[in-house]
């Protein structure tokens, strides 16, 4: 019945616990041809237990090794862990777990430690399974909250069974609301203690949304990002190699808006793979790390906190030894990273003086945020943004300029025939030249992509940008996306607590500036000839 249920289901992934399978059951008996399955059968021969993960032919599963020296066959629980891929693009890590009721405290701790180790490696993790927390030791009930907090998990299942309990958990590291759980029609006769669940995962910004169905892509993709990438910690070798390997042939068949969405979706997907996101919590300064901290250092900091918490709970000499080793290792990593960052700042002082002053600013250790005061009250961040917006809007005229093309053409003809200019399209050299003339700045516009990336990858990005630019010229349309700017308030003089002491600076997305530069050079050459 499971075979038939999977065949007709519209789901893409299937997570099953208490499979009751053993070596005598072949994969071909469980899934149709072309499907992928990863199993963890009960090793001691008992019928209860077991876990498996099934994917349709559209997706690919790659089994993950269990971290450390844990042998699953020697444990009382079953765990399947696999990375999920779509079109050879990583989506998330998925774990399926079954731990029997009344398991010992040590069994739970081993299972928690495995998941925590996965979360130290992967950002996007989905864990599903029967945890039987209603039948576990009291200490495990308390530690479960620490486990969720450490991994950053959100529990999304609130569907209870026939006994009024929720034994099956759906844990994810995605933002709240990205995972939706509801009751589903079972593929096999249902277990009253474990109702069938349908888990809908809304793929976030780190997941590709492009498919052959362009309308769906158009609804799912947004070219401009609210999150910020941390290019100080990027894997530039992998990033540039991936950008160089992009096939842009499909963009030639799309219209202007679709081409722009395709371009940003493709670039953003690659950036998400090789550039970590900035994670800042203004309300918690303890999570604001120095600029030179690497992902390895941050991971070690979290590991040290976990080991310290574990030692305080167990008072075990071996746990303290692990904590001490982690602390010494962390000090070594921080010293090495700081020396490397300092040497880089000194070496590039003449070319990047801003990096030097950022380093000096970080050494001062002043984390006091700038404040804006109105009517004697300090404004919150959202109120500051609104106050700046109202002030900047008040100092500009709202009237639209009157552009009479026919009158301009007639006026130019009466003055001088040579005053006319003509530009039907750009060529590849125009775009490459404009990209090469970009200053290698790190400041970004609304799209979050810095100019130095376009300049460094100009040989690869010139062709898709040329296609988009010529569509703009042909249709006489400047995309709404590129009309957006990131407005930054800059002090007019000494730092002020009043919005009137600031002037606005509008930063365009880099491709918009490149188009303006390329068009300007062509037109200027005609009028100055």
N, C-alpha and C positions, 0 to 999 in steps of 0.2 A: 504493500500500500504506500510505503514511503516513496518508492520509485515512481509510481504514478502521480503522487502528490507533488513531487518536485518537478516532474515533467510539465504539469499544467499550471504551476504557480507562476505568478508575475514577479516574484521576488528575485533578487540577484544573488543574495547570500543566505545560507541556512545554517543556524547554529543549533546543535542538538546535544542535550545532556542525557545521561542514563540510557545510552544506546543499547547496552546489553550485547554488544558485538564482541567477537573473538576472532582468532586467526582463521576459523573455518568459514567466515563470511567474507566473500570477495567484494571488492569495490564495485564491480560490474553488477552485483546484485542490489546495490543501493542507489546508484545514480545512472542516468542515461549517458550514452557516449558523448564525449566532448566536455562533460562536466569535470570539475576538479574537486577532490576530497582529501582532507587531512584528518586522520583518526588518531585517537589515543584510547585503546581498548583496555578494559580491566584485566590486569596481568595475572591475577590469582585465580581466574576462572569463574568468579561469581557473576551471576547474571546482571545484578544491579551495577550501575556505574558506567563509565565510559563517556567520551565526548568526541564530537567531530564537527568539522566546518566544511561546508559545501559551497561551491561557487559555480555560476553558470558559465558557459564558454566565453562570455563577454569579458569576464574578469579572470585574473591570474592569482593563484595563491602560492606563496613561497614560505615553506616551513621555517620557523625560527628556532635556533638552538636554544636550549635552556641555559641561562647564564650560570656561571659557577660550576660546582662539581655535583649538582643535584641530578639524580637519576630518577626520572618520573616513574619508571616501573617499580621502584622500591618505595614509592609514596602511597598513601591511602587515597589521595585525590588524583583526578585526571585533568590534564591541561593541554589544550591545543593552542598554539600560538603561530600566527602566520601574518606576513605582510601582504596587503591586498593591492593589486596593480590593475590599472585600466589603460590599455594601449601602451603598455610598458612604462607607465607613469605611476609612481608611488602615491597611494591614497592614504592609508592608515594601517596601523598594527591592530590586529583583531585577536583577542584571546577568548577561548571558551573553556569554562571551568566547571567541574563537579567535585564537591567535597562532601562526603557522607555525613549524616547527622552524628552528633556526639564524638566528633573527631577531637584529638588532643590539641592542646595549646601549641605545641611545637609544630604540628602539622599545618595549622593555620599560619604560623609565623614563617615557615618555609615558603608557603604559597604567596603570602604578602610580599616577601623579600624578592621573589621572582618577578612579580608585577612591578615592584618599585624599581628594580634594575632595568626593566624594559622602559619605564617612564624616564629614566635618566638618559636613555639613548634616543627615544622617539618622542616627538611633540604631540602627535595625533594618535591616541590610543583608545580603542573601544574594547571593553571587557564585558562579556555576557556569561551568565551561568547560575548554577544553584549553589549558593554559599551556605545555606542552612544555618544562618546566624541565630535563629531562634533556639538552636540546640547546641550552641557552642559555649565554652567556658566564659565566665564573666570578664576576665581580663581581655579576652579577644573582642568582646563587645565594645570595650573602651578603646582598644587599640585600633579597631576598625575606623573610628573617626580620625585618628592620627594618620592612618594609612590613606584615607580619602584626601585629607588635607595635604599630605606630602606629595601625592601624585596629581593633585588638582582635579580630582574626579567630581563629576556631577552625577547623582543617581536619578535616573529618569523614569523608573518603573514604579507605579503606584497601584497596579492592578493586583488585588488580593485573590487568594485561592478559596476553596470551599471551606477552609477552616478559619478564614478571616486573617490570614497571614500572607506576607510577601516573601517568598523564599528565593525567588529569582531576581537577580539584580542586573541592571543595565548601567554600567559606569562608562563615562566618556570624559576626555580632557577637552572637548570642544566647548565653545561658549554656550551659555544657557539658552535653550530653545532650539539648538541645532539638532538635537536628538529627540524624536517624538515616539512614544510607546503607546500602543493601543491593543485591545484584544483582537485576535485574528482567528480565522477559521483553521482548525487543526488539519495537518496533513495526514495524521493517523489518529486512531481513537484517543481522545484526550485523557490525561491524567488529572484527576480532580485537584491534586495538590500543586500541579504545575500547568496553569492555563497557557494556551498558545499565545504568543506575543508577536506583534508586527512592529518592528523597529525601523523607523524612517530616519536616515542620517542625511541631513542637509549639508552637502559638501561645502566647506568653507573656502577661503581665499587661496589656501594652499593646494586646492584640488583643481584639476582641469575641468572646464565646463563645456568645451567645444565638442560638438559631435556633428554627424552628417546632417542632422536636422537643424537648419539654420534658425527657424523661429524659436525653438527652445533655447538655442545658444543666445539669441538676442535677449531673451527674457532673463537668462541666468547670469550673463556676464555684465560687469560694470567696469568700464575702462579705467576710471580713477579710483584710487584706493584711499581709505581713511587711515589704515595702519601704515607704520613707517618701517622701512627696512634699515637694519644696522649694517652699513657697508664697511664699518671698521672691522667687522668680524666675518666678512664674506670669504667664501672659497673662490677666489678670482680665477684660478686655473680651471676649475670645473665649470664655473659660470661662463667664461669666455669660450670654452670648448663646446658647451651646450648651445650657446647662441650661434656659434659658427656652424653647428650641425642642423640648424632649423631649416626645414624645407618650406619656402615661401610660395611655392607654385600655386597653392589653392587661393591665395589672396587676389590673384589676377582675375578671377571670375566673380568677384564680389563688388557691390556698389560702395559708395563712399562710407556711409555709416557702418556697414557690415565689415568693410576693410579695416576701419579704425578699431572696431571691437575685436576683430581677429588679431590685429597687431598687438594690442595691449594685453589681450588674454594670453597670447603665446608668450610674450615677454614676461608677464607677471608670473606665469606658471614656472618658468625657468628661474626667476628671481626667488620665488618661494622655496625652491629646492636648494639653493646655494647661499642665500642671504638670510640670516635670522632676523626676526622681527624685534623691534625695540619694545621692551617690557618695562614700563615705568608706572609706579603707583604713587602719585604725589602725596597721598595720605600716609604712606609707609616709607620713610626715608631709608629704613634698613634694607630695602630691596633696590636701592639706587646704587649700582656698582660703578666703580671707576671705569674710565673709557678703555683702559688697557686690559681689563679682565676678559679672559677668553671663556668660551663655553665650557671648556674643561675645568677651569677654575670655579666657575659658578656651580657646575655639577659637583665638584669636590666640596664646596661650601655646604650644599644641601646634604651630601653624604655625611659630612662631619656632624651636622646637626642631628641627623637621623641616628648615627652611632652614639652620640652623647645621650640622646633620649633613651636609646636602648640600654646603654650602660646604667643609667639612673634607675631603670626599671628592673634590670636583672642583677646588678652589682657583681657581674661576672668579671674575673680578671681577664679572660680572653676577649670579652667585649671592650674592656678598657684598652687592651693592647691594640685592637683594631682601630679604636678611636684615636689613640696616640699616633699610630702610623699614618692615619689619614691626615691628622693635624700637621705632622711634620712634612708630609708630601705636599699639602696645600701651601705651606710657607715657602717651600722650594719653588712651586709653580708661580706663586705671586711674585717672588723676587726675580725669577727669570723673565716673566712677562713684563714687569716694570722696567727692567734694564733694557729689554728689547725695544719697548715703546720709547723710552728716553733717548736711546741711540738713534732711532728713526727720526724723532723730532729734531735732534741736533743736526743730523745729516741733511735734512731737507729744510733747514731754517730759512735760507734765502729764498727758496721756492714756495714754501708754505709757512709764512710767519704766523698765520692764524692758528696753526696747530700748536705752536710754541705758547701762545697766550692762553689757549685752552688748557695746556698742561699747567701753566702757572695758576690759572683759575682753579683747577682741580686740587692743586697742592694747598691752596688757601683754606679749602674745606668749608667754604661759606655756602650753605644750602638754604639760606633765607630767601624765599621767593620774593620777586618784585610785587609790590602791591599798588593798587589804584584806589584812591580815596574819593568818595563822593558824599557831600553833605556830612562830612565828619565820620563816615562809616567805611570800613575796608570792604571792598567788593569781593565776592567769590569769583572763581575762574570764569564760570559761565556768564556772570554779570559783567565782568571785565570785557569779555568778548562782545557782548551786546552793546556796552557803552562805547567801545571803540568803533563798532559798526555804525552806530547812530552819529557819532561825531564825524567820521570820515565821509559819511553820506551827506552830511549837512554842508560840507565845504565844497561840494561839487554840484554843478548844474545838472538837473535831471532831463533837460530838453534833449531830444534826439536831433542830431545834425541833419540838415536838409541836403540831400545828395541828388542833384539833377544831372544825370549823365548826359542827356541830350544837349542841355545848355552848355555843359563843359566841352563837349565835342565841337559844338558850333563856335564857341569862343576860341578854342584852340585853332580852328581852321581859319578864323579871321586874323589871328595874330601871326601865326607862323605854321606853315604846313609841317615843318620839321619838329614841332613841339609834340606831335603825336608819338605815342609809344605802342608797341605791340608785343604781347607775350601770350602765345597759345599753349606752350608747354615748357617744362624744364627738362634738362637732360641729366644723365648720371653724374657727369663732372660737376654740374651746378650743386647737386646735393652733397656729393663728397667734399667739395670745397667748403661749403657752409658748415658741414660737420667738423672738418679739420680746423676751421677757424674758431670753434667753440673754446672757451676758456675751461680748463679742467677743474671746475668748481664742484664742491660737494653739496651746495644749496640746491634744493629741489622745488619743483612746482607742484601743482595739485596731483600729478600722476605719481609722485614719489620717486622718480628715476632721475639720478643726477646727470649733469651734462658730460662728465668725464666718461660715463659708460657709453654714451652715443658716440663720443669722439674716438674712444678706443676701438669700438666695434663698427666703425663707419663703413668698412669694406663689405660687411655683411648686412647692415641695416639700411644702407643707401638705396638698395633696390626696392624693398617694400615701401619705404618712405616716398620714393619717387612716384610709385604707383598712386599712393594716397594724395600726394601733392598735385599730380596732374588731374586727378579726379576733382580736386578742389577748383582748379583753374577751369576745367571743362564745364563744370556745373555752376561756376561763379558762386560757390558756397564755402564759407569758412566754418568748419565744424563747431557746434555748440560746445563740445568738450574742450576745445582749445581756447574758447573764449573765457573759460574759468581761470581765475588767478588765485594764488595764495597771498593774501595781504598780511604783511608783517609790519607792526608798529616799530618805528625807529626813533629813539630820542633825538630831539632837535638840538639839545645841548646837554647839560647835566641831567642825570636821571631824575625824572619827575614822577610824582604820584598823581598827576592830573593828566587826563587824556589829551588836553590841549598842548601838552609839551611833547607830543609825538607827531610824526608825519608818516603817512602810509607808503609802503613800497610794495608794489604788485609784482609777483613772480609768476611768469607764464610757464607752462610745460615746455620742455626743451624742444620737442618736434615742432611746436608752433613758432618758436624763435628761429629755428632752422629754416622753416618755410619763408618767414619774413626776410631773413638774411639772403636767401637764394634769390627771391624775387627782387629785392632791393638792388642787388649787384647787377642783375640783368637789365633792369629799368634804368639804373644810373648810367650804365654804359651807353644806353641809347640817347639819353638826354644830354650827356656830356660829350658826345662825339662831334 
